[in-house]
Amino acid sequence: QVQLVESGGGLVQAGGSLRLSCAASGRTFRRYAMGWFRQAPEKEREFVAAISWSGSSPYYADSVKGRFTISRDNAKNTVHLQMNSLKPEDTAVYYCNADASIAVVTTRGGSWGQGTQVTISS
C-alpha cells in the first residue's frame, strides 16, 4: 500500500553523525506510523526506532537512546533518523517500515524500503 525509499547512508568515522531519510509514497494518502530497523551481516534485523503519525511517544532501542532521534515531516510524508555519536556497532543496512498502526511497525509487519548502508569506521 505504501512505497518507501531510504537515503542518507554513507561512511563516517566513529563519533560522527548521519541523518537518514525515508520518503513514503502511494496512490492513497495514509496516516502512517513509521520506524527504522537495521541489519548487520549474518545478523537478524533489529528494531531501532519508531514514531506515530502525530510524532508523539517515539520509541527507541536501548542501544541508541540518547544518540539517535526519530522525527517526521508529514507535509513531505518523510521520516528522519538523526544519528549522533556513531559507533562501529551501528554499522548495518538501515531499513524503513511503515503501517497505519505503530504496533504493526514495531513488530515488522508493515511495508519495507530497500535499505541504505551505514558504515562506521574505527
LONUMI-584993 format. One line per 10 residues: number of its first residue (from 1); for each residue x, y, z of N, C-alpha, C. Coordinates in steps of 0.2 Angstrom, whole numbers, always signed. Example, Ala and Ser with C-alpha at 12.3 -4.5 7.8 and 13.67 -1.06 7.14 Angstrom:
// LONUMI-584993
1	+66,-28,+39,+62,-22,+39,+66,-16,+39 | +64,-11,+35,+68,-5,+36,+64,+0,+39
This chain:
// LONUMI-584993
1	+4,-6,+0,+0,+0,+0,+4,+6,+0 | +10,+6,+2,+15,+12,+3,+22,+9,+0 | +25,+14,-4,+32,+13,-6,+36,+17,-2 | +42,+14,+0,+47,+18,+4,+54,+18,+1 | +57,+24,+1,+64,+25,-1,+68,+28,+4 | +73,+24,+6,+78,+27,+11,+84,+30,+8 | +87,+35,+11,+93,+38,+9,+97,+41,+15 | +103,+43,+13,+107,+47,+18,+112,+43,+21 | +113,+36,+19,+118,+32,+22,+125,+34,+19 | +130,+31,+22,+137,+33,+20,+142,+30,+25
11	+148,+32,+24,+154,+30,+28,+156,+36,+32 | +156,+35,+39,+158,+40,+43,+163,+37,+49 | +167,+41,+52,+171,+39,+57,+167,+38,+64 | +169,+34,+68,+166,+34,+75,+166,+41,+78 | +160,+42,+81,+159,+49,+84,+156,+54,+80 | +155,+52,+73,+152,+56,+69,+144,+56,+68 | +141,+59,+64,+134,+59,+63,+132,+58,+56 | +126,+55,+55,+122,+55,+49,+115,+56,+50 | +111,+58,+45,+104,+59,+45,+101,+55,+40 | +97,+50,+41,+94,+46,+36,+87,+48,+35
21	+84,+47,+29,+78,+49,+27,+74,+44,+24 | +68,+43,+25,+63,+38,+22,+57,+42,+19 | +57,+42,+13,+51,+45,+9,+46,+40,+8 | +40,+41,+9,+34,+37,+8,+30,+40,+2 | +27,+35,-2,+23,+37,-7,+18,+32,-9 | +12,+34,-12,+7,+29,-13,+1,+33,-16 | -3,+29,-20,-9,+32,-23,-14,+35,-18 | -14,+32,-12,-19,+35,-7,-15,+37,-1 | -17,+43,+1,-13,+45,+7,-15,+41,+13 | -11,+40,+18,-12,+36,+24,-8,+40,+30
31	-11,+40,+36,-8,+42,+42,-3,+37,+44 | +3,+36,+41,+7,+30,+43,+11,+31,+49 | +11,+26,+53,+17,+26,+58,+23,+23,+54 | +29,+26,+56,+35,+24,+53,+40,+22,+58 | +45,+18,+56,+50,+16,+60,+56,+14,+56 | +62,+13,+60,+68,+11,+57,+71,+5,+60 | +74,+0,+56,+77,-6,+58,+84,-6,+55 | +88,-11,+57,+94,-11,+54,+96,-19,+54 | +101,-21,+50,+103,-27,+49,+110,-28,+47 | +114,-30,+51,+121,-31,+50,+122,-38,+47
41	+128,-39,+43,+129,-46,+40,+129,-52,+45 | +125,-57,+43,+124,-63,+47,+120,-62,+53 | +117,-56,+54,+113,-54,+60,+106,-54,+58 | +101,-54,+63,+94,-53,+62,+93,-46,+62 | +88,-44,+58,+86,-37,+58,+83,-35,+65 | +85,-29,+67,+83,-27,+74,+80,-20,+74 | +76,-19,+78,+72,-13,+79,+77,-7,+81 | +76,-1,+79,+80,+5,+81,+75,+10,+84 | +70,+12,+80,+66,+17,+82,+59,+17,+79 | +54,+20,+82,+48,+21,+78,+44,+27,+81
51	+40,+30,+76,+36,+36,+78,+29,+35,+75 | +24,+38,+79,+17,+38,+76,+16,+43,+71 | +11,+43,+68,+9,+49,+63,+9,+56,+66 | +7,+56,+72,+7,+63,+76,+14,+65,+78 | +18,+60,+79,+25,+62,+81,+26,+61,+89 | +20,+59,+92,+21,+58,+99,+24,+51,+101 | +26,+51,+107,+29,+45,+111,+33,+41,+106 | +39,+43,+104,+43,+39,+100,+46,+34,+104 | +48,+28,+101,+51,+23,+104,+58,+22,+101 | +63,+20,+106,+70,+18,+104,+72,+12,+107
61	+76,+9,+103,+80,+3,+106,+85,+6,+111 | +86,+2,+116,+91,+4,+122,+98,+6,+119 | +100,+2,+114,+106,+3,+111,+107,+10,+108 | +102,+14,+106,+103,+20,+103,+100,+26,+107 | +97,+25,+112,+94,+30,+116,+99,+35,+118 | +97,+42,+118,+102,+47,+119,+107,+49,+113 | +107,+44,+108,+111,+46,+102,+107,+47,+96 | +102,+43,+95,+98,+44,+89,+91,+47,+91 | +89,+51,+86,+82,+55,+86,+78,+53,+80 | +72,+51,+81,+67,+50,+75,+63,+56,+75
71	+61,+58,+69,+56,+64,+68,+53,+63,+61 | +48,+67,+60,+44,+66,+54,+42,+73,+51 | +41,+73,+45,+38,+79,+41,+32,+77,+37 | +27,+77,+40,+21,+74,+37,+19,+78,+31 | +21,+84,+30,+19,+88,+24,+23,+85,+18 | +29,+82,+19,+33,+79,+14,+32,+71,+15 | +28,+68,+19,+27,+61,+20,+34,+58,+21 | +38,+61,+26,+45,+58,+26,+47,+58,+34 | +51,+53,+36,+53,+52,+42,+61,+52,+42 | +64,+55,+47,+71,+55,+48,+74,+52,+54
81	+80,+50,+53,+83,+47,+59,+90,+51,+60 | +90,+55,+65,+97,+58,+66,+101,+54,+70 | +107,+52,+68,+111,+48,+72,+118,+52,+74 | +119,+52,+80,+125,+56,+83,+129,+51,+87 | +135,+53,+88,+140,+49,+92,+140,+41,+89 | +140,+41,+83,+140,+34,+80,+146,+30,+82 | +144,+23,+83,+149,+18,+85,+150,+13,+79 | +155,+9,+79,+156,+4,+74,+151,-1,+74 | +148,-2,+80,+142,-7,+80,+136,-5,+77 | +136,+2,+75,+130,+4,+72,+130,+2,+64
91	+135,+0,+62,+136,-2,+55,+131,-7,+53 | +127,-6,+48,+122,-10,+46,+118,-7,+40 | +114,-11,+37,+109,-8,+32,+103,-6,+36 | +101,+0,+35,+95,+3,+39,+89,+3,+34 | +84,+0,+37,+78,-1,+33,+72,+3,+36 | +68,+6,+32,+62,+9,+35,+56,+5,+34 | +51,+6,+39,+45,+2,+39,+39,+6,+40 | +33,+5,+37,+28,+9,+38,+21,+6,+38 | +16,+8,+42,+10,+5,+43,+5,+10,+46 | -1,+9,+45,-6,+13,+49,-6,+12,+56
101	-3,+7,+59,-3,+5,+66,+4,+5,+68 | +6,+8,+73,+13,+8,+76,+15,+1,+79 | +9,-2,+81,+11,-9,+84,+13,-14,+78 | +10,-13,+72,+12,-17,+66,+19,-15,+64 | +21,-9,+64,+28,-7,+63,+33,-10,+67 | +32,-9,+74,+36,-12,+79,+37,-19,+79 | +32,-23,+76,+33,-30,+75,+34,-32,+68 | +37,-27,+64,+39,-29,+57,+34,-31,+52 | +28,-29,+53,+23,-31,+49,+21,-26,+44 | +24,-20,+43,+22,-16,+38,+26,-17,+32
111	+26,-11,+28,+30,-11,+21,+37,-9,+22 | +41,-12,+18,+48,-11,+19,+51,-7,+13 | +56,-3,+14,+60,+0,+9,+66,-4,+7 | +70,-2,+3,+76,-6,+0,+82,-6,+5 | +82,-1,+9,+88,+0,+14,+93,+4,+11 | +97,+7,+16,+103,+11,+15,+108,+9,+19 | +114,+9,+16,+120,+6,+20,+123,+12,+24 | +124,+10,+31,+128,+14,+35,+134,+11,+38 | +140,+14,+37,+146,+10,+39,+150,+15,+43 | +152,+13,+49,+156,+17,+54,+163,+14,+55
121	+168,+18,+54,+174,+16,+54,+177,+17,+61 | +182,+14,+63,+185,+15,+70,+190,+20,+70
